[in-house]
Amino acid sequence: MALYTAKGDDGSTTTFGSVQRISKDSTIAEALGTLDEVNSYLGMCKVQAVLDSFTLREKSVAGMVHELQDDMFIIQAELAGADKVMPQEKVQWLESLIKEIEAELPPITSFFIAGGTELASRFDFARTLARRAERRVVGAQDNDTQNVGKYTLAYLNRLSSILYALARLANYKMGASEDSPDYK
């Protein structure tokens, strides 16, 4: 099997189960591509988590990130029209992880400047990609009447929250300070 088909050489593509060609610049293609960016960058986070032996109460954070990547495929398949849907249990799983992380951290009192450790910086960047993907999925849903399941948007919203929590946790566990902007 070849790595290319040449069918998209004219700037068009198809989604799952569709024979109709759409522009690679459509809101659906943009949303799918942005979800792919998130998934790819989560791979960078996962590799760094392994290098840092980063855990949450003896649980592998790299394993958690791998599960997030699996979930991104569910969202992409759903958005592309496959018979897949994000279940409520996945949103609940993210909420439980966020609560578990928050229990280990000092309370948030302000915004923080990204940085500290490499892993925290990677999670912060992944968070911004996740927010953009969320906006693109909402745009695809609004502009193309492409509906996603009840829990998909909630999952994407929690995804950025878990990535923020993991960034904070990485800094906290590695003794890096959280610097607030001084607005000067």
Stockholm file with secondary structure:
# STOCKHOLM 1.0

chainA/1-184         MALYTAKGDDGSTTTFGSVQRISKDSTIAEALGTLDEVNSYLGMCKVQAVLDSFTLREKSVAGMVHELQDDMFIIQAELAGADKVMPQEKVQWLESLIKEIEAELPPITSFFIAGGTELASRFDFARTLARRAERRVVGAQDNDTQNVGKYTLAYLNRLSSILYALARLANYKMGASEDSPDYK
#=GR chainA/1-184 SS CCSCCSTTTTSEECCTTCCSCEETTSHHHHHHHHHHHHHHHHHHHHHHHHHTTCEETTEEHHHHHHHHHHHHHHHHHHHHTCSCCCCHHHHHHHHHHHHHHHTTSCCCCSCCCSCSSHHHHHHHHHHHHHHHHHHHHHHHHHHHCCCCCTTHHHHHHHHHHHHHHHHHHHHHHTTCCCCCCCCC
#=GC SS_cons         CCSCCSTTTTSEECCTTCCSCEETTSHHHHHHHHHHHHHHHHHHHHHHHHHTTCEETTEEHHHHHHHHHHHHHHHHHHHHTCSCCCCHHHHHHHHHHHHHHHTTSCCCCSCCCSCSSHHHHHHHHHHHHHHHHHHHHHHHHHHHCCCCCTTHHHHHHHHHHHHHHHHHHHHHHTTCCCCCCCCC
//
